[in-house]
Amino acid sequence: MENLLPLIIQLASGAVGGNLAGALLKKQSLGTLWNSIAGIAGGGLGGQLLGLLGIATSSGMDISGILSSIAGGGVGGGALMAIIGLIRSATKK
């Protein structure tokens, strides 16, 4: 269960990051549902990528581990939503 908690935090913060990016980038927004889905995927990928780079401290659930999971998930979710939104708006033209 201790290994699942950082992933759950990353996925949840990814959904928030995806919706926040959608709110800031209205032209690239995919809508609330798809912003959340892209954010969840990006949150999982971003958190795992930070873990592979050794930036995230997922060995324990201390405050730094929780904050790195939130940051990795939020940034990854927002980034993936923005990338998908940019690709989608570029292919519409």
PDB file of N, CA, C and O in Angstrom:
ATOM      1  N   MET A   1       0.827  -1.206   0.000  1.00  0.00           N
ATOM      2  CA  MET A   1       0.000   0.000   0.000  1.00  0.00           C
ATOM      3  C   MET A   1       0.864   1.260   0.000  1.00  0.00           C
ATOM      4  O   MET A   1       0.477   2.292  -0.549  1.00  0.00           O
ATOM      5  N   GLU A   2       2.042   1.162   0.624  1.00  0.00           N
ATOM      6  CA  GLU A   2       2.912   2.338   0.681  1.00  0.00           C
ATOM      7  C   GLU A   2       3.411   2.731  -0.701  1.00  0.00           C
ATOM      8  O   GLU A   2       3.678   3.908  -0.945  1.00  0.00           O
ATOM      9  N   ASN A   3       3.543   1.765  -1.613  1.00  0.00           N
ATOM     10  CA  ASN A   3       3.976   2.079  -2.974  1.00  0.00           C
ATOM     11  C   ASN A   3       2.841   2.626  -3.820  1.00  0.00           C
ATOM     12  O   ASN A   3       3.091   3.322  -4.804  1.00  0.00           O
ATOM     13  N   LEU A   4       1.603   2.330  -3.462  1.00  0.00           N
ATOM     14  CA  LEU A   4       0.453   2.819  -4.227  1.00  0.00           C
ATOM     15  C   LEU A   4       0.093   4.259  -3.887  1.00  0.00           C
ATOM     16  O   LEU A   4      -0.414   4.984  -4.744  1.00  0.00           O
ATOM     17  N   LEU A   5       0.342   4.680  -2.668  1.00  0.00           N
ATOM     18  CA  LEU A   5      -0.059   6.024  -2.252  1.00  0.00           C
ATOM     19  C   LEU A   5       0.602   7.124  -3.073  1.00  0.00           C
ATOM     20  O   LEU A   5      -0.092   8.061  -3.469  1.00  0.00           O
ATOM     21  N   PRO A   6       1.914   7.065  -3.355  1.00  0.00           N
ATOM     22  CA  PRO A   6       2.491   8.111  -4.218  1.00  0.00           C
ATOM     23  C   PRO A   6       1.860   8.122  -5.605  1.00  0.00           C
ATOM     24  O   PRO A   6       1.650   9.194  -6.174  1.00  0.00           O
ATOM     25  N   LEU A   7       1.556   6.956  -6.158  1.00  0.00           N
ATOM     26  CA  LEU A   7       0.929   6.891  -7.477  1.00  0.00           C
ATOM     27  C   LEU A   7      -0.461   7.517  -7.450  1.00  0.00           C
ATOM     28  O   LEU A   7      -0.827   8.255  -8.365  1.00  0.00           O
ATOM     29  N   ILE A   8      -1.230   7.229  -6.414  1.00  0.00           N
ATOM     30  CA  ILE A   8      -2.568   7.811  -6.293  1.00  0.00           C
ATOM     31  C   ILE A   8      -2.472   9.330  -6.181  1.00  0.00           C
ATOM     32  O   ILE A   8      -3.261  10.050  -6.792  1.00  0.00           O
ATOM     33  N   ILE A   9      -1.518   9.810  -5.411  1.00  0.00           N
ATOM     34  CA  ILE A   9      -1.314  11.265  -5.278  1.00  0.00           C
ATOM     35  C   ILE A   9      -0.924  11.868  -6.621  1.00  0.00           C
ATOM     36  O   ILE A   9      -1.410  12.939  -6.983  1.00  0.00           O
ATOM     37  N   GLN A  10      -0.046  11.185  -7.367  1.00  0.00           N
ATOM     38  CA  GLN A  10       0.382  11.685  -8.671  1.00  0.00           C
ATOM     39  C   GLN A  10      -0.785  11.736  -9.648  1.00  0.00           C
ATOM     40  O   GLN A  10      -0.916  12.700 -10.401  1.00  0.00           O
ATOM     41  N   LEU A  11      -1.629  10.717  -9.646  1.00  0.00           N
ATOM     42  CA  LEU A  11      -2.765  10.693 -10.561  1.00  0.00           C
ATOM     43  C   LEU A  11      -3.773  11.788 -10.221  1.00  0.00           C
ATOM     44  O   LEU A  11      -4.288  12.463 -11.112  1.00  0.00           O
ATOM     45  N   ALA A  12      -4.050  11.959  -8.940  1.00  0.00           N
ATOM     46  CA  ALA A  12      -5.004  12.999  -8.525  1.00  0.00           C
ATOM     47  C   ALA A  12      -4.464  14.392  -8.839  1.00  0.00           C
ATOM     48  O   ALA A  12      -5.191  15.240  -9.355  1.00  0.00           O
ATOM     49  N   SER A  13      -3.190  14.626  -8.527  1.00  0.00           N
ATOM     50  CA  SER A  13      -2.629  15.949  -8.814  1.00  0.00           C
ATOM     51  C   SER A  13      -2.469  16.154 -10.318  1.00  0.00           C
ATOM     52  O   SER A  13      -2.491  17.291 -10.790  1.00  0.00           O
ATOM     53  N   GLY A  14      -2.311  15.077 -11.070  1.00  0.00           N
ATOM     54  CA  GLY A  14      -2.281  15.185 -12.525  1.00  0.00           C
ATOM     55  C   GLY A  14      -3.617  15.652 -13.074  1.00  0.00           C
ATOM     56  O   GLY A  14      -3.661  16.476 -13.987  1.00  0.00           O
ATOM     57  N   ALA A  15      -4.713  15.128 -12.520  1.00  0.00           N
ATOM     58  CA  ALA A  15      -6.042  15.573 -12.947  1.00  0.00           C
ATOM     59  C   ALA A  15      -6.236  17.055 -12.646  1.00  0.00           C
ATOM     60  O   ALA A  15      -6.782  17.795 -13.464  1.00  0.00           O
ATOM     61  N   VAL A  16      -5.790  17.479 -11.480  1.00  0.00           N
ATOM     62  CA  VAL A  16      -5.884  18.899 -11.124  1.00  0.00           C
ATOM     63  C   VAL A  16      -5.006  19.733 -12.051  1.00  0.00           C
ATOM     64  O   VAL A  16      -5.422  20.791 -12.521  1.00  0.00           O
ATOM     65  N   GLY A  17      -3.785  19.253 -12.314  1.00  0.00           N
ATOM     66  CA  GLY A  17      -2.875  19.976 -13.205  1.00  0.00           C
ATOM     67  C   GLY A  17      -3.415  20.079 -14.624  1.00  0.00           C
ATOM     68  O   GLY A  17      -3.271  21.116 -15.273  1.00  0.00           O
ATOM     69  N   GLY A  18      -4.038  19.004 -15.108  1.00  0.00           N
ATOM     70  CA  GLY A  18      -4.638  19.033 -16.442  1.00  0.00           C
ATOM     71  C   GLY A  18      -5.767  20.033 -16.538  1.00  0.00           C
ATOM     72  O   GLY A  18      -5.881  20.748 -17.533  1.00  0.00           O
ATOM     73  N   ASN A  19      -6.608  20.094 -15.510  1.00  0.00           N
ATOM     74  CA  ASN A  19      -7.719  21.055 -15.526  1.00  0.00           C
ATOM     75  C   ASN A  19      -7.228  22.482 -15.326  1.00  0.00           C
ATOM     76  O   ASN A  19      -7.794  23.417 -15.893  1.00  0.00           O
ATOM     77  N   LEU A  20      -6.195  22.656 -14.537  1.00  0.00           N
ATOM     78  CA  LEU A  20      -5.620  23.993 -14.361  1.00  0.00           C
ATOM     79  C   LEU A  20      -5.002  24.479 -15.672  1.00  0.00           C
ATOM     80  O   LEU A  20      -5.171  25.639 -16.048  1.00  0.00           O
ATOM     81  N   ALA A  21      -4.289  23.597 -16.362  1.00  0.00           N
ATOM     82  CA  ALA A  21      -3.724  23.965 -17.668  1.00  0.00           C
ATOM     83  C   ALA A  21      -4.836  24.272 -18.664  1.00  0.00           C
ATOM     84  O   ALA A  21      -4.707  25.193 -19.471  1.00  0.00           O
ATOM     85  N   GLY A  22      -5.925  23.511 -18.617  1.00  0.00           N
ATOM     86  CA  GLY A  22      -7.061  23.777 -19.501  1.00  0.00           C
ATOM     87  C   GLY A  22      -7.706  25.124 -19.221  1.00  0.00           C
ATOM     88  O   GLY A  22      -8.165  25.804 -20.139  1.00  0.00           O
ATOM     89  N   ALA A  23      -7.740  25.510 -17.947  1.00  0.00           N
ATOM     90  CA  ALA A  23      -8.309  26.807 -17.591  1.00  0.00           C
ATOM     91  C   ALA A  23      -7.400  27.950 -18.035  1.00  0.00           C
ATOM     92  O   ALA A  23      -7.880  29.010 -18.436  1.00  0.00           O
ATOM     93  N   LEU A  24      -6.092  27.733 -17.963  1.00  0.00           N
ATOM     94  CA  LEU A  24      -5.157  28.777 -18.361  1.00  0.00           C
ATOM     95  C   LEU A  24      -5.009  28.878 -19.878  1.00  0.00           C
ATOM     96  O   LEU A  24      -4.807  29.966 -20.418  1.00  0.00           O
ATOM     97  N   LEU A  25      -5.110  27.746 -20.556  1.00  0.00           N
ATOM     98  CA  LEU A  25      -4.945  27.701 -22.015  1.00  0.00           C
ATOM     99  C   LEU A  25      -6.292  27.359 -22.649  1.00  0.00           C
ATOM    100  O   LEU A  25      -6.494  26.247 -23.137  1.00  0.00           O
ATOM    101  N   LYS A  26      -7.190  28.308 -22.637  1.00  0.00           N
ATOM    102  CA  LYS A  26      -8.564  28.049 -23.068  1.00  0.00           C
ATOM    103  C   LYS A  26      -8.661  27.545 -24.512  1.00  0.00           C
ATOM    104  O   LYS A  26      -9.536  26.735 -24.819  1.00  0.00           O
ATOM    105  N   LYS A  27      -7.785  28.008 -25.394  1.00  0.00           N
ATOM    106  CA  LYS A  27      -7.849  27.559 -26.793  1.00  0.00           C
ATOM    107  C   LYS A  27      -7.419  26.105 -26.951  1.00  0.00           C
ATOM    108  O   LYS A  27      -7.843  25.435 -27.893  1.00  0.00           O
ATOM    109  N   GLN A  28      -6.589  25.612 -26.048  1.00  0.00           N
ATOM    110  CA  GLN A  28      -6.130  24.235 -26.121  1.00  0.00           C
ATOM    111  C   GLN A  28      -6.912  23.300 -25.203  1.00  0.00           C
ATOM    112  O   GLN A  28      -6.649  22.098 -25.174  1.00  0.00           O
ATOM    113  N   SER A  29      -7.867  23.841 -24.456  1.00  0.00           N
ATOM    114  CA  SER A  29      -8.626  23.033 -23.511  1.00  0.00           C
ATOM    115  C   SER A  29      -9.392  21.934 -24.230  1.00  0.00           C
ATOM    116  O   SER A  29      -9.940  22.147 -25.311  1.00  0.00           O
ATOM    117  N   LEU A  30      -9.423  20.770 -23.626  1.00  0.00           N
ATOM    118  CA  LEU A  30     -10.116  19.617 -24.189  1.00  0.00           C
ATOM    119  C   LEU A  30     -11.486  19.408 -23.550  1.00  0.00           C
ATOM    120  O   LEU A  30     -12.202  18.478 -23.921  1.00  0.00           O
ATOM    121  N   GLY A  31     -11.855  20.246 -22.612  1.00  0.00           N
ATOM    122  CA  GLY A  31     -13.062  20.050 -21.825  1.00  0.00           C
ATOM    123  C   GLY A  31     -12.683  19.384 -20.508  1.00  0.00           C
ATOM    124  O   GLY A  31     -11.634  18.746 -20.411  1.00  0.00           O
ATOM    125  N   THR A  32     -13.514  19.527 -19.520  1.00  0.00           N
ATOM    126  CA  THR A  32     -13.176  19.064 -18.177  1.00  0.00           C
ATOM    127  C   THR A  32     -12.843  17.574 -18.136  1.00  0.00           C
ATOM    128  O   THR A  32     -11.847  17.185 -17.526  1.00  0.00           O
ATOM    129  N   LEU A  33     -13.646  16.746 -18.765  1.00  0.00           N
ATOM    130  CA  LEU A  33     -13.418  15.304 -18.713  1.00  0.00           C
ATOM    131  C   LEU A  33     -12.088  14.923 -19.365  1.00  0.00           C
ATOM    132  O   LEU A  33     -11.293  14.194 -18.772  1.00  0.00           O
ATOM    133  N   TRP A  34     -11.846  15.411 -20.576  1.00  0.00           N
ATOM    134  CA  TRP A  34     -10.617  15.050 -21.285  1.00  0.00           C
ATOM    135  C   TRP A  34      -9.392  15.733 -20.693  1.00  0.00           C
ATOM    136  O   TRP A  34      -8.295  15.178 -20.749  1.00  0.00           O
ATOM    137  N   ASN A  35      -9.557  16.932 -20.124  1.00  0.00           N
ATOM    138  CA  ASN A  35      -8.445  17.551 -19.396  1.00  0.00           C
ATOM    139  C   ASN A  35      -8.047  16.660 -18.220  1.00  0.00           C
ATOM    140  O   ASN A  35      -6.864  16.468 -17.942  1.00  0.00           O
ATOM    141  N   SER A  36      -9.057  16.120 -17.535  1.00  0.00           N
ATOM    142  CA  SER A  36      -8.785  15.242 -16.394  1.00  0.00           C
ATOM    143  C   SER A  36      -8.112  13.953 -16.836  1.00  0.00           C
ATOM    144  O   SER A  36      -7.154  13.505 -16.205  1.00  0.00           O
ATOM    145  N   ILE A  37      -8.605  13.348 -17.924  1.00  0.00           N
ATOM    146  CA  ILE A  37      -8.024  12.091 -18.407  1.00  0.00           C
ATOM    147  C   ILE A  37      -6.581  12.304 -18.855  1.00  0.00           C
ATOM    148  O   ILE A  37      -5.695  11.524 -18.505  1.00  0.00           O
ATOM    149  N   ALA A  38      -6.350  13.356 -19.625  1.00  0.00           N
ATOM    150  CA  ALA A  38      -4.975  13.656 -20.055  1.00  0.00           C
ATOM    151  C   ALA A  38      -4.101  13.980 -18.847  1.00  0.00           C
ATOM    152  O   ALA A  38      -2.934  13.592 -18.799  1.00  0.00           O
ATOM    153  N   GLY A  39      -4.663  14.687 -17.877  1.00  0.00           N
ATOM    154  CA  GLY A  39      -3.922  15.024 -16.669  1.00  0.00           C
ATOM    155  C   GLY A  39      -3.562  13.804 -15.849  1.00  0.00           C
ATOM    156  O   GLY A  39      -2.455  13.715 -15.317  1.00  0.00           O
ATOM    157  N   ILE A  40      -4.487  12.860 -15.742  1.00  0.00           N
ATOM    158  CA  ILE A  40      -4.213  11.631 -14.999  1.00  0.00           C
ATOM    159  C   ILE A  40      -3.087  10.854 -15.671  1.00  0.00           C
ATOM    160  O   ILE A  40      -2.168  10.380 -15.003  1.00  0.00           O
ATOM    161  N   ALA A  41      -3.160  10.726 -16.991  1.00  0.00           N
ATOM    162  CA  ALA A  41      -2.096  10.023 -17.719  1.00  0.00           C
ATOM    163  C   ALA A  41      -0.763  10.753 -17.556  1.00  0.00           C
ATOM    164  O   ALA A  41       0.263  10.126 -17.290  1.00  0.00           O
ATOM    165  N   GLY A  42      -0.781  12.057 -17.713  1.00  0.00           N
ATOM    166  CA  GLY A  42       0.446  12.840 -17.567  1.00  0.00           C
ATOM    167  C   GLY A  42       0.970  12.839 -16.147  1.00  0.00           C
ATOM    168  O   GLY A  42       2.180  12.862 -15.921  1.00  0.00           O
ATOM    169  N   GLY A  43       0.056  12.813 -15.189  1.00  0.00           N
ATOM    170  CA  GLY A  43       0.472  12.759 -13.789  1.00  0.00           C
ATOM    171  C   GLY A  43       1.208  11.475 -13.463  1.00  0.00           C
ATOM    172  O   GLY A  43       2.226  11.490 -12.772  1.00  0.00           O
ATOM    173  N   GLY A  44       0.693  10.370 -13.961  1.00  0.00           N
ATOM    174  CA  GLY A  44       1.371   9.097 -13.754  1.00  0.00           C
ATOM    175  C   GLY A  44       2.719   9.062 -14.436  1.00  0.00           C
ATOM    176  O   GLY A  44       3.705   8.607 -13.858  1.00  0.00           O
ATOM    177  N   LEU A  45       2.763   9.548 -15.682  1.00  0.00           N
ATOM    178  CA  LEU A  45       4.030   9.562 -16.425  1.00  0.00           C
ATOM    179  C   LEU A  45       5.035  10.535 -15.805  1.00  0.00           C
ATOM    180  O   LEU A  45       6.214  10.213 -15.663  1.00  0.00           O
ATOM    181  N   GLY A  46       4.563  11.712 -15.442  1.00  0.00           N
ATOM    182  CA  GLY A  46       5.461  12.713 -14.862  1.00  0.00           C
ATOM    183  C   GLY A  46       6.033  12.275 -13.532  1.00  0.00           C
ATOM    184  O   GLY A  46       7.220  12.461 -13.265  1.00  0.00           O
ATOM    185  N   GLY A  47       5.192  11.695 -12.703  1.00  0.00           N
ATOM    186  CA  GLY A  47       5.674  11.212 -11.409  1.00  0.00           C
ATOM    187  C   GLY A  47       6.669  10.075 -11.554  1.00  0.00           C
ATOM    188  O   GLY A  47       7.667  10.026 -10.834  1.00  0.00           O
ATOM    189  N   GLN A  48       6.407   9.164 -12.475  1.00  0.00           N
ATOM    190  CA  GLN A  48       7.326   8.048 -12.696  1.00  0.00           C
ATOM    191  C   GLN A  48       8.637   8.532 -13.303  1.00  0.00           C
ATOM    192  O   GLN A  48       9.707   8.027 -12.965  1.00  0.00           O
ATOM    193  N   LEU A  49       8.552   9.509 -14.197  1.00  0.00           N
ATOM    194  CA  LEU A  49       9.759  10.057 -14.815  1.00  0.00           C
ATOM    195  C   LEU A  49      10.648  10.720 -13.762  1.00  0.00           C
ATOM    196  O   LEU A  49      11.864  10.532 -13.765  1.00  0.00           O
ATOM    197  N   LEU A  50      10.045  11.488 -12.870  1.00  0.00           N
ATOM    198  CA  LEU A  50      10.837  12.106 -11.798  1.00  0.00           C
ATOM    199  C   LEU A  50      11.456  11.048 -10.898  1.00  0.00           C
ATOM    200  O   LEU A  50      12.581  11.208 -10.424  1.00  0.00           O
ATOM    201  N   GLY A  51      10.719   9.967 -10.665  1.00  0.00           N
ATOM    202  CA  GLY A  51      11.258   8.880  -9.861  1.00  0.00           C
ATOM    203  C   GLY A  51      12.453   8.220 -10.524  1.00  0.00           C
ATOM    204  O   GLY A  51      13.434   7.888  -9.858  1.00  0.00           O
ATOM    205  N   LEU A  52      12.373   8.028 -11.845  1.00  0.00           N
ATOM    206  CA  LEU A  52      13.486   7.429 -12.573  1.00  0.00           C
ATOM    207  C   LEU A  52      14.711   8.333 -12.588  1.00  0.00           C
ATOM    208  O   LEU A  52      15.846   7.857 -12.580  1.00  0.00           O
ATOM    209  N   LEU A  53      14.472   9.641 -12.609  1.00  0.00           N
ATOM    210  CA  LEU A  53      15.574  10.593 -12.600  1.00  0.00           C
ATOM    211  C   LEU A  53      16.172  10.774 -11.210  1.00  0.00           C
ATOM    212  O   LEU A  53      17.202  11.430 -11.053  1.00  0.00           O
ATOM    213  N   GLY A  54      15.531  10.195 -10.207  1.00  0.00           N
ATOM    214  CA  GLY A  54      16.022  10.308  -8.843  1.00  0.00           C
ATOM    215  C   GLY A  54      15.632  11.598  -8.161  1.00  0.00           C
ATOM    216  O   GLY A  54      16.136  11.901  -7.079  1.00  0.00           O
ATOM    217  N   ILE A  55      14.741  12.366  -8.773  1.00  0.00           N
ATOM    218  CA  ILE A  55      14.317  13.636  -8.183  1.00  0.00           C
ATOM    219  C   ILE A  55      13.268  13.398  -7.111  1.00  0.00           C
ATOM    220  O   ILE A  55      13.282  14.048  -6.066  1.00  0.00           O
ATOM    221  N   ALA A  56      12.355  12.464  -7.368  1.00  0.00           N
ATOM    222  CA  ALA A  56      11.285  12.177  -6.420  1.00  0.00           C
ATOM    223  C   ALA A  56      11.805  11.228  -5.352  1.00  0.00           C
ATOM    224  O   ALA A  56      12.572  10.308  -5.634  1.00  0.00           O
ATOM    225  N   THR A  57      11.377  11.467  -4.135  1.00  0.00           N
ATOM    226  CA  THR A  57      11.750  10.583  -3.031  1.00  0.00           C
ATOM    227  C   THR A  57      10.545   9.733  -2.677  1.00  0.00           C
ATOM    228  O   THR A  57       9.853  10.001  -1.694  1.00  0.00           O
ATOM    229  N   SER A  58      10.296   8.713  -3.476  1.00  0.00           N
ATOM    230  CA  SER A  58       9.116   7.880  -3.267  1.00  0.00           C
ATOM    231  C   SER A  58       9.372   6.731  -2.314  1.00  0.00           C
ATOM    232  O   SER A  58       8.517   5.859  -2.163  1.00  0.00           O
ATOM    233  N   SER A  59      10.541   6.708  -1.658  1.00  0.00           N
ATOM    234  CA  SER A  59      10.846   5.614  -0.750  1.00  0.00           C
ATOM    235  C   SER A  59      10.017   5.700   0.525  1.00  0.00           C
ATOM    236  O   SER A  59       9.774   4.676   1.163  1.00  0.00           O
ATOM    237  N   GLY A  60       9.584   6.875   0.904  1.00  0.00           N
ATOM    238  CA  GLY A  60       8.785   7.040   2.100  1.00  0.00           C
ATOM    239  C   GLY A  60       7.717   8.088   1.887  1.00  0.00           C
ATOM    240  O   GLY A  60       7.773   8.866   0.935  1.00  0.00           O
ATOM    241  N   MET A  61       6.760   8.103   2.763  1.00  0.00           N
ATOM    242  CA  MET A  61       5.678   9.079   2.629  1.00  0.00           C
ATOM    243  C   MET A  61       5.870  10.211   3.634  1.00  0.00           C
ATOM    244  O   MET A  61       4.942  10.584   4.352  1.00  0.00           O
ATOM    245  N   ASP A  62       7.071  10.746   3.672  1.00  0.00           N
ATOM    246  CA  ASP A  62       7.303  11.939   4.461  1.00  0.00           C
ATOM    247  C   ASP A  62       6.846  13.149   3.649  1.00  0.00           C
ATOM    248  O   ASP A  62       6.360  12.994   2.528  1.00  0.00           O
ATOM    249  N   ILE A  63       6.995  14.325   4.193  1.00  0.00           N
ATOM    250  CA  ILE A  63       6.459  15.525   3.537  1.00  0.00           C
ATOM    251  C   ILE A  63       7.150  15.776   2.193  1.00  0.00           C
ATOM    252  O   ILE A  63       6.503  16.231   1.250  1.00  0.00           O
ATOM    253  N   SER A  64       8.437  15.491   2.089  1.00  0.00           N
ATOM    254  CA  SER A  64       9.124  15.729   0.812  1.00  0.00           C
ATOM    255  C   SER A  64       8.657  14.728  -0.246  1.00  0.00           C
ATOM    256  O   SER A  64       8.561  15.081  -1.422  1.00  0.00           O
ATOM    257  N   GLY A  65       8.368  13.497   0.147  1.00  0.00           N
ATOM    258  CA  GLY A  65       7.840  12.513  -0.794  1.00  0.00           C
ATOM    259  C   GLY A  65       6.464  12.884  -1.299  1.00  0.00           C
ATOM    260  O   GLY A  65       6.162  12.730  -2.482  1.00  0.00           O
ATOM    261  N   ILE A  66       5.630  13.376  -0.396  1.00  0.00           N
ATOM    262  CA  ILE A  66       4.272  13.790  -0.783  1.00  0.00           C
ATOM    263  C   ILE A  66       4.340  14.996  -1.703  1.00  0.00           C
ATOM    264  O   ILE A  66       3.658  15.034  -2.727  1.00  0.00           O
ATOM    265  N   LEU A  67       5.156  15.983  -1.351  1.00  0.00           N
ATOM    266  CA  LEU A  67       5.264  17.189  -2.178  1.00  0.00           C
ATOM    267  C   LEU A  67       5.849  16.883  -3.555  1.00  0.00           C
ATOM    268  O   LEU A  67       5.425  17.473  -4.549  1.00  0.00           O
ATOM    269  N   SER A  68       6.810  15.977  -3.625  1.00  0.00           N
ATOM    270  CA  SER A  68       7.371  15.640  -4.933  1.00  0.00           C
ATOM    271  C   SER A  68       6.362  14.870  -5.774  1.00  0.00           C
ATOM    272  O   SER A  68       6.341  15.017  -6.996  1.00  0.00           O
ATOM    273  N   SER A  69       5.526  14.051  -5.143  1.00  0.00           N
ATOM    274  CA  SER A  69       4.470  13.350  -5.881  1.00  0.00           C
ATOM    275  C   SER A  69       3.445  14.342  -6.421  1.00  0.00           C
ATOM    276  O   SER A  69       2.994  14.217  -7.560  1.00  0.00           O
ATOM    277  N   ILE A  70       3.081  15.317  -5.610  1.00  0.00           N
ATOM    278  CA  ILE A  70       2.122  16.340  -6.053  1.00  0.00           C
ATOM    279  C   ILE A  70       2.715  17.167  -7.188  1.00  0.00           C
ATOM    280  O   ILE A  70       2.052  17.416  -8.195  1.00  0.00           O
ATOM    281  N   ALA A  71       3.966  17.592  -7.022  1.00  0.00           N
ATOM    282  CA  ALA A  71       4.606  18.419  -8.054  1.00  0.00           C
ATOM    283  C   ALA A  71       4.787  17.640  -9.350  1.00  0.00           C
ATOM    284  O   ALA A  71       4.468  18.146 -10.426  1.00  0.00           O
ATOM    285  N   GLY A  72       5.285  16.438  -9.261  1.00  0.00           N
ATOM    286  CA  GLY A  72       5.498  15.631 -10.460  1.00  0.00           C
ATOM    287  C   GLY A  72       4.204  15.327 -11.182  1.00  0.00           C
ATOM    288  O   GLY A  72       4.135  15.399 -12.409  1.00  0.00           O
ATOM    289  N   GLY A  73       3.181  14.987 -10.422  1.00  0.00           N
ATOM    290  CA  GLY A  73       1.886  14.700 -11.031  1.00  0.00           C
ATOM    291  C   GLY A  73       1.239  15.925 -11.639  1.00  0.00           C
ATOM    292  O   GLY A  73       0.715  15.868 -12.752  1.00  0.00           O
ATOM    293  N   GLY A  74       1.272  17.035 -10.918  1.00  0.00           N
ATOM    294  CA  GLY A  74       0.653  18.263 -11.415  1.00  0.00           C
ATOM    295  C   GLY A  74       1.327  18.803 -12.660  1.00  0.00           C
ATOM    296  O   GLY A  74       0.662  19.183 -13.623  1.00  0.00           O
ATOM    297  N   VAL A  75       2.643  18.834 -12.637  1.00  0.00           N
ATOM    298  CA  VAL A  75       3.386  19.336 -13.796  1.00  0.00           C
ATOM    299  C   VAL A  75       3.221  18.391 -14.985  1.00  0.00           C
ATOM    300  O   VAL A  75       2.997  18.836 -16.111  1.00  0.00           O
ATOM    301  N   GLY A  76       3.331  17.095 -14.732  1.00  0.00           N
ATOM    302  CA  GLY A  76       3.168  16.121 -15.813  1.00  0.00           C
ATOM    303  C   GLY A  76       1.777  16.164 -16.415  1.00  0.00           C
ATOM    304  O   GLY A  76       1.620  16.077 -17.633  1.00  0.00           O
ATOM    305  N   GLY A  77       0.763  16.299 -15.563  1.00  0.00           N
ATOM    306  CA  GLY A  77      -0.613  16.373 -16.054  1.00  0.00           C
ATOM    307  C   GLY A  77      -0.874  17.621 -16.872  1.00  0.00           C
ATOM    308  O   GLY A  77      -1.498  17.561 -17.931  1.00  0.00           O
ATOM    309  N   GLY A  78      -0.397  18.744 -16.380  1.00  0.00           N
ATOM    310  CA  GLY A  78      -0.574  19.988 -17.116  1.00  0.00           C
ATOM    311  C   GLY A  78       0.182  19.986 -18.431  1.00  0.00           C
ATOM    312  O   GLY A  78      -0.323  20.469 -19.445  1.00  0.00           O
ATOM    313  N   ALA A  79       1.386  19.446 -18.416  1.00  0.00           N
ATOM    314  CA  ALA A  79       2.200  19.415 -19.632  1.00  0.00           C
ATOM    315  C   ALA A  79       1.577  18.512 -20.700  1.00  0.00           C
ATOM    316  O   ALA A  79       1.510  18.888 -21.871  1.00  0.00           O
ATOM    317  N   LEU A  80       1.126  17.330 -20.298  1.00  0.00           N
ATOM    318  CA  LEU A  80       0.541  16.424 -21.289  1.00  0.00           C
ATOM    319  C   LEU A  80      -0.763  16.989 -21.848  1.00  0.00           C
ATOM    320  O   LEU A  80      -1.025  16.865 -23.044  1.00  0.00           O
ATOM    321  N   MET A  81      -1.579  17.606 -21.001  1.00  0.00           N
ATOM    322  CA  MET A  81      -2.824  18.213 -21.496  1.00  0.00           C
ATOM    323  C   MET A  81      -2.506  19.325 -22.480  1.00  0.00           C
ATOM    324  O   MET A  81      -3.170  19.442 -23.510  1.00  0.00           O
ATOM    325  N   ALA A  82      -1.500  20.147 -22.184  1.00  0.00           N
ATOM    326  CA  ALA A  82      -1.136  21.244 -23.085  1.00  0.00           C
ATOM    327  C   ALA A  82      -0.601  20.704 -24.411  1.00  0.00           C
ATOM    328  O   ALA A  82      -0.921  21.244 -25.469  1.00  0.00           O
ATOM    329  N   ILE A  83       0.203  19.655 -24.366  1.00  0.00           N
ATOM    330  CA  ILE A  83       0.744  19.068 -25.597  1.00  0.00           C
ATOM    331  C   ILE A  83      -0.381  18.494 -26.452  1.00  0.00           C
ATOM    332  O   ILE A  83      -0.432  18.730 -27.659  1.00  0.00           O
ATOM    333  N   ILE A  84      -1.278  17.744 -25.827  1.00  0.00           N
ATOM    334  CA  ILE A  84      -2.400  17.175 -26.574  1.00  0.00           C
ATOM    335  C   ILE A  84      -3.283  18.288 -27.139  1.00  0.00           C
ATOM    336  O   ILE A  84      -3.734  18.198 -28.280  1.00  0.00           O
ATOM    337  N   GLY A  85      -3.530  19.330 -26.353  1.00  0.00           N
ATOM    338  CA  GLY A  85      -4.331  20.458 -26.823  1.00  0.00           C
ATOM    339  C   GLY A  85      -3.699  21.170 -27.994  1.00  0.00           C
ATOM    340  O   GLY A  85      -4.395  21.547 -28.937  1.00  0.00           O
ATOM    341  N   LEU A  86      -2.379  21.363 -27.955  1.00  0.00           N
ATOM    342  CA  LEU A  86      -1.680  22.008 -29.067  1.00  0.00           C
ATOM    343  C   LEU A  86      -1.735  21.151 -30.320  1.00  0.00           C
ATOM    344  O   LEU A  86      -1.953  21.671 -31.414  1.00  0.00           O
ATOM    345  N   ILE A  87      -1.541  19.855 -30.178  1.00  0.00           N
ATOM    346  CA  ILE A  87      -1.617  18.967 -31.332  1.00  0.00           C
ATOM    347  C   ILE A  87      -3.024  18.966 -31.907  1.00  0.00           C
ATOM    348  O   ILE A  87      -3.202  19.007 -33.124  1.00  0.00           O
ATOM    349  N   ARG A  88      -4.015  18.921 -31.042  1.00  0.00           N
ATOM    350  CA  ARG A  88      -5.404  18.909 -31.487  1.00  0.00           C
ATOM    351  C   ARG A  88      -5.771  20.197 -32.215  1.00  0.00           C
ATOM    352  O   ARG A  88      -6.429  20.153 -33.254  1.00  0.00           O
ATOM    353  N   SER A  89      -5.354  21.334 -31.685  1.00  0.00           N
ATOM    354  CA  SER A  89      -5.690  22.604 -32.349  1.00  0.00           C
ATOM    355  C   SER A  89      -4.890  22.770 -33.644  1.00  0.00           C
ATOM    356  O   SER A  89      -5.367  23.430 -34.567  1.00  0.00           O
ATOM    357  N   ALA A  90      -3.711  22.202 -33.738  1.00  0.00           N
ATOM    358  CA  ALA A  90      -2.924  22.296 -34.969  1.00  0.00           C
ATOM    359  C   ALA A  90      -3.509  21.408 -36.076  1.00  0.00           C
ATOM    360  O   ALA A  90      -3.420  21.754 -37.254  1.00  0.00           O
ATOM    361  N   THR A  91      -4.090  20.296 -35.715  1.00  0.00           N
ATOM    362  CA  THR A  91      -4.666  19.396 -36.722  1.00  0.00           C
ATOM    363  C   THR A  91      -6.050  19.830 -37.155  1.00  0.00           C
ATOM    364  O   THR A  91      -6.543  19.353 -38.177  1.00  0.00           O
ATOM    365  N   LYS A  92      -6.691  20.709 -36.419  1.00  0.00           N
ATOM    366  CA  LYS A  92      -8.022  21.218 -36.817  1.00  0.00           C
ATOM    367  C   LYS A  92      -7.951  22.147 -37.998  1.00  0.00           C
ATOM    368  O   LYS A  92      -8.925  22.276 -38.740  1.00  0.00           O
ATOM    369  N   LYS A  93      -6.827  22.797 -38.193  1.00  0.00           N
ATOM    370  CA  LYS A  93      -6.694  23.830 -39.224  1.00  0.00           C
ATOM    371  C   LYS A  93      -6.611  23.260 -40.598  1.00  0.00           C
ATOM    372  O   LYS A  93      -6.497  24.006 -41.571  1.00  0.00           O
TER     373      LYS A  93
END
